[in-house]
Amino acid sequence: MEMKKKINLELRNRAPEEVTELVLDNCLCVNGEIEGLNDTFKELEFLSMANVELSSLARLPSLNKLRKLELSDNIISGGLEVLAEKCPNLTYLNLSGNKIKDLSTVEALQNLKNLKSLDLFNCEITNLEDYRESIFELLQQITYLDGFDQEDNEAPDSEEEDDEDGDEDDEEEEENEAGPPEGYEEEEEEEEDEDEDEDEDEDEAGSELGEGEEEVGLSYLMKEEIQDEEDDDDYVEEGEEEEEEEEEGLRGEKRKRDAEDDGEEDD
């Protein structure tokens, strides 16, 4: 199947700008060049063109978001400078099983500043003396060469990396479900205690105010009672004086009548 037809098949009724991964392995490149792939695939992050008889990258479109490029088992022998121009954000590049023979061909990859993993396995360049040391010295930005770092530690699989990312997401979700951290709860408790203290202070102030009002009320009542008693005493004294005056008046009238009676008897 030709590459154009393979691309149309892989689109599956999607627009090119909706595609983030595209696998075109084992199709046929006419004249060893890329066909049917253009700048409309601007969201593409992963592209695989393994075993498609590709010999030239000249017609590679601009894919600024491309991170991983699989070009294994082709007949590429040079022209790698196109990658830095068209795919500047590549982090993974697989050129294993191609016709790359010398360091000068690989030197063009120095401009891929984000490149972390390069695979040249089964290329003639791997037969050079001090091959690994030379590549790591030439391309100082890479961490892994042919699946291993400079200390021969194996690179993690892409699936493992995805799992790790998933685990991190799960941990974040668990933390969110678990609620706020302990420090946050302690702060809330401290705020509640402060609110309670403020309420208690207000209650105490209110009780003191109430006691003061009660004292004022009692003193006022006592003053009223004293005043009432004084008024009663004045009233009693006035009544006694009136009674005494009435008695004196009666005694005066009696003496007057007695005197009149004595005068009549003398006559």
C-alpha positions in Angstrom: 0.0 0.0 0.0 1.3 3.4 -0.9 1.9 6.0 1.8 -0.9 8.3 0.6 -3.5 5.6 0.9 -2.1 4.5 4.3 -2.5 8.0 5.6 -6.1 8.3 4.4 -6.8 4.9 6.0 -5.3 5.9 9.3 -7.2 9.2 9.5 -10.5 7.3 10.0 -12.7 10.2 9.1 -10.7 12.6 11.3 -9.3 15.9 10.1 -5.5 16.0 9.9 -5.3 18.7 12.7 -7.1 16.3 15.1 -4.4 13.6 14.8 -1.7 13.3 17.5 -0.4 9.8 16.6 0.2 8.4 13.1 1.6 5.0 12.3 2.5 4.3 8.7 4.7 1.3 9.1 5.3 -1.2 6.2 3.7 1.0 3.5 5.5 2.0 0.3 7.3 5.3 -0.3 7.3 6.2 -4.0 10.9 7.2 -5.0 11.9 6.8 -1.4 10.2 10.1 -0.4 7.4 11.1 2.0 4.0 11.5 0.3 0.6 12.6 1.6 2.0 14.1 4.8 1.8 17.9 5.1 1.7 20.9 7.5 -2.0 20.3 8.3 -0.9 17.6 10.8 0.2 20.3 13.1 -0.9 18.5 16.3 1.1 15.4 15.6 3.3 14.2 18.5 4.2 10.7 17.4 5.0 9.6 13.9 6.2 6.1 12.9 7.4 5.3 9.3 9.3 2.1 9.9 10.2 -0.2 7.0 8.7 2.1 4.3 11.8 2.2 2.0 12.4 5.8 2.9 15.7 7.2 1.7 15.1 11.0 1.9 13.6 13.3 4.6 13.5 16.3 2.2 9.7 16.3 2.0 9.1 16.1 5.7 6.6 18.8 6.7 6.9 21.1 9.6 5.8 19.3 12.7 6.6 21.6 15.6 4.8 19.4 18.2 6.4 16.2 17.2 8.2 14.5 20.1 8.8 10.9 18.9 9.9 9.9 15.4 10.3 6.2 14.3 12.4 5.8 11.1 13.8 2.3 11.7 14.6 -0.2 8.9 14.8 2.3 6.0 17.6 3.3 3.7 18.4 6.7 5.0 22.1 7.6 4.7 22.1 11.4 5.3 20.1 14.6 5.2 19.4 14.6 8.9 19.8 18.4 9.2 16.1 18.6 8.0 15.0 17.2 11.4 16.2 20.2 13.4 14.4 22.6 11.0 11.1 20.7 10.7 10.9 18.9 14.0 12.8 21.1 16.5 11.1 19.6 19.6 12.1 16.0 19.0 13.0 14.1 22.2 13.2 10.5 20.7 14.6 9.5 17.3 15.0 5.9 16.1 17.3 5.5 13.1 18.2 1.9 13.7 18.6 -0.3 10.6 19.5 2.5 8.3 22.6 3.3 6.1 24.3 5.7 8.5 28.1 5.1 8.4 30.0 8.0 10.0 30.0 10.6 12.7 29.7 13.5 10.3 26.2 12.3 9.3 25.1 12.3 13.0 26.7 15.6 13.7 23.7 17.3 12.1 21.6 16.2 15.1 23.4 18.6 17.4 20.8 21.2 16.6 18.1 19.0 18.2 18.4 20.6 21.6 15.6 18.6 23.2 16.8 15.2 21.9 17.2 12.7 24.8 17.2 9.3 23.2 18.8 8.3 19.9 18.8 4.8 18.4 21.4 3.8 15.8 21.4 0.1 16.4 22.2 -2.0 13.4 23.7 0.9 11.5 27.2 0.7 10.1 28.3 3.5 12.4 28.1 1.2 15.4 31.1 -0.6 14.1 33.4 2.4 14.7 35.9 2.2 17.5 34.8 4.0 20.6 31.4 4.4 19.0 29.4 5.1 22.1 31.9 7.4 23.7 32.2 9.4 20.4 28.4 9.8 20.1 27.9 10.9 23.7 30.7 13.4 23.2 29.3 14.7 19.9 25.7 14.9 21.1 25.9 16.0 24.7 22.2 16.7 25.0 21.2 13.0 24.7 20.8 10.7 27.7 20.3 7.4 26.0 22.0 5.8 23.0 20.6 2.5 21.6 18.5 2.2 24.8 21.2 2.7 27.4 22.9 5.7 29.1 26.6 6.2 29.6 26.6 4.0 32.7 24.8 1.2 30.8 21.5 1.8 32.6 18.6 0.8 30.4 16.1 3.5 29.3 12.6 3.1 30.6 10.0 1.9 28.1 7.5 4.5 26.9 4.7 2.4 28.4 6.4 2.5 31.8 6.8 6.3 31.5 3.1 6.5 30.7 2.3 4.3 33.7 4.5 6.6 35.9 2.6 9.6 34.7 -0.7 7.8 35.4 0.5 6.9 38.9 1.3 10.5 39.6 -2.1 11.6 38.4 -3.7 8.9 40.6 -1.7 10.1 43.6 -2.9 13.7 43.0 -6.5 12.5 42.8 -6.1 10.5 46.0 -4.6 13.6 47.7 -7.6 15.7 46.5 -10.1 13.1 47.7 -8.3 12.8 51.1 -9.1 16.4 51.7 -7.0 19.3 52.9 -3.6 18.7 54.6 -3.3 18.5 58.4 -1.9 22.0 58.7 -5.0 23.3 57.0 -7.3 21.5 59.5 -5.2 22.9 62.4 -5.6 26.4 61.1 -9.4 25.9 60.9 -9.4 24.6 64.5 -7.4 27.6 65.7 -9.8 29.9 63.9 -12.8 28.2 65.6 -11.1 28.5 69.0 -10.5 32.2 68.4 -14.2 32.6 67.5 -15.2 30.8 70.7 -12.9 33.0 72.8 -14.5 36.1 71.2 -18.0 34.8 72.0 -17.0 34.1 75.6 -15.5 37.6 75.9 -18.8 39.1 74.5 -20.8 37.0 77.0 -18.7 38.1 79.9 -19.0 41.7 78.8 -22.7 41.3 78.5 -23.0 39.7 82.0 -20.9 42.5 83.5 -23.2 45.0 81.9 -26.2 43.2 83.2 -24.8 43.1 86.7 -24.2 46.9 86.5 -27.7 47.5 85.3 -29.0 45.4 88.2 -27.0 47.4 90.7 -28.3 50.6 89.3 -31.8 49.3 89.4 -31.5 48.2 93.0 -30.1 51.5 94.2 -32.8 53.3 92.4 -35.5 51.2 94.0 -33.9 51.7 97.4 -33.9 55.5 96.9 -37.6 55.4 96.0 -38.5 53.3 99.1 -36.6 55.8 101.3 -38.4 58.7 99.7 -41.7 57.0 100.1 -41.0 56.4 103.8 -40.0 60.1 104.3 -43.2 61.2 102.5 -45.2 58.8 104.8 -43.6 60.3 107.9 -44.4 63.9 106.7 -48.0 62.8 106.1 -48.3 61.3 109.6 -46.9 64.4 111.2 -49.3 66.6 109.3 -52.2 64.4 110.3 -51.2 64.5 114.0 -51.0 68.3 113.9 -54.4 68.5 112.4 -55.8 66.2 115.1 -54.2 68.3 117.8 -55.7 71.5 116.3 -59.1 69.9 116.2 -58.8 68.7 119.8 -57.8 72.2 120.9 -60.7 73.7 119.0 -63.1 71.3 120.8 -61.6 72.1 124.2 -62.0 75.9 123.5 -65.6 75.5 122.5 -66.2 73.4 125.6 -64.7 76.1 127.9 -66.8 78.7 126.1 -70.0 76.7 126.7 -69.0 76.1 130.3 -68.5 79.8 130.8 -71.8 80.6 129.3 -73.5 78.1 131.5 -71.9 79.6 134.6 -73.2 83.1 133.6 -76.7 81.9 133.3 -76.6 80.3 136.7 -75.5 83.6 138.2 -78.5 85.4 136.7 
